Amino acid sequence: MIDVIVPVYNVEKTIERCIDSIIDQSYKEWNLYLVDDGSSDESLAICYRYGRKTGNLNGNITVIHQENQGPSSARNAGIKAGCGEYVCFVDADDWLEKTCLQNLVLEIEEADVCICNGYVWDDNGPYRCFYDKGDIPKLCCKDDMVDFLFSPYGFFVWGRLYKRKAIQTLFDVNVRYGEDILFNYQIVNGGNKLKIVEDVGYNYVINRNGLSLTLGKSDPTDMIYMITQIYSEQIENELFDIYTYAWGRYSLGRLLAFFINDTPLNDRILKSISFIKKNIFKIKSYDKWEDYQLKLLEIFAGTLENMGVECKKYYREMMEAVKRFSNKYIYIYIYGIGNKGYTVLRFLNGEGVNISGFLKTELKTRDNYVVIDNKVYNTYDLSSLRTSKESTGIILAMSNHNAIVCEKKLIDIGYNNIMKANFFDE
């Protein structure tokens, strides 16, 4: 029996499609738990209407209503209410292909979690699959899966089937953004095996108002809290491998943004800084750090009073250099879409410098825009700049390595007159 859990919050326009796709599954051994998280629209009424339906339903539909507490709490309520051998999460914006559950059940025997492929949809329809064939091993152990969890579609909990016995810890209700990563990491860290199935079974919807593309709708300390939770044990025990790289990649830039933007330091931030101070010598012994990451570690290992001053000084010197060139260059792009890139964008916007968009070395998806502060910015594969190669341009990169990669690719396609501004590299 599969317990299908759907968190519901103000999704009156999409919830019926989601529920209908579950009812229409070729695999009929399921219980559906619709957990309304304090919706203010007609979502709850729609759920109750389905809950009262009988007759041709082969499964049972249970509606749970709670005050708004976030998706983690809603999923936990569904887990606690069910008792099936398997657990499957579906987001209310999305829907399943008819054979999704059937295929997952058939493939999960040798694993503890089975992950299906799926389509990504935007306003124009489906444009890609989550995973390209051959990109990911079909059966993965812990070490293989840590990096996968941080891939674009690797950390979500939807689109996969969990054996209930593999779920030893519920979702952390203190986290509203990144809760999927922490939950899946705990599954992987428990020694469970994950299997990826090539069959397309899940339809994931992106919209321009969605959390996945809009910065600032969630507590920005969530990711720092979550990353520190995951990696503190590994780093303290000197397990310097993919753990250390991922911790540095996701934490240092976010800590930097707090000091640059004068964000109040709450307990989560102070905990992360304390963690760096305590383990600075162990962390710095890892030989894969880029120069700017080492410099940030040194700043964060200093006194709390000096961190903000040092971060701003280091950062704004680079920004002033960019401003001096901004009147000369027609196109200004930020290389890399991430927390540091967002901080660069906001600073330059405040100084009257217009950003033409974001660059990536390779866009594996057609996710060709990002929403920041309610404004849409285009993102470009480097090769897509061919049409404007006669124009001058400025490239902002986060490290010298990134700048070199970016510059070389642009030169290869004939894009000239490039000025690089490399943050944190002397």
QUIHU-V955526 format. One line per field, one symbol per residue. phi: phi as a letter, one per 40 degrees, with the letter a starting at -180 (. if undefined). psi: psi as a letter, one per 30 degrees, with the letter a starting at -180 (. if undefined). A space follows every 10 residues. Layout:
# QUIHU-V955526
phi = ???
psi = ???
This chain:
# QUIHU-V955526
phi = .bccbbcbaf bdcbcccccc ccdccccbca bbbcbcbgcb bcdccccccc cccbhcccbb bbbbbaccbh cccccccccc ccaccbbbbb cccbabcdbd ccccccccdc bbbbbccabc bbcchcbacd bcdgcbccbb cdcccccccb cdbcccccga bbcdccccbc ccccbbbgcc cccccccccc gccbbbbccc bbbbbbbcbc ccbbcgcbcc cdccdcccdc bdcccccfcc acccdccccc cccccdcccc cfcdcccccc ccccccdcbd cccccccbcc dcccccdccc cccdcccccc cccccccccc ccdccccccc bbbbchbacc cccddcccdc cgccccibbb daccbcccaa bbfgbcbcbb cdcccdcbcc ccabbbbcac dcccdccccc cdcgcbfcbb bbcgcc
psi = kkjkkjkkjh hfffeeeeee feegkfkfil kkjjjkhhkf ageeeeeeee ffkacgkflk kkkkklljfl eeeeeeeeee flglflkkkk kffllklege eeeeefffeg lfkkklllkk kafgakflle kkkfekkekk aeeefeeefg legfflflgl kkkeffjfkl kjffkfkgfe eeeeeeeefg gkkkkkkfkk fkjkkklfgl efgkkgfljf feeeeeeeee feeeefghii bfeeeeeeef eeeeeeeeee ghkkjaeeee eeeeeeeege eeeffkggkl eeeeeeeeef fakeefeeee eeeeefeeee eeeefffeke kjkkjkjaee eeeeeeeeef ggkkkfakkl ekjflhiglk kkhgkkkkkk keffgefgff lllkkklfle eeeeeeeeee eeggjlhkkk jjkfk.
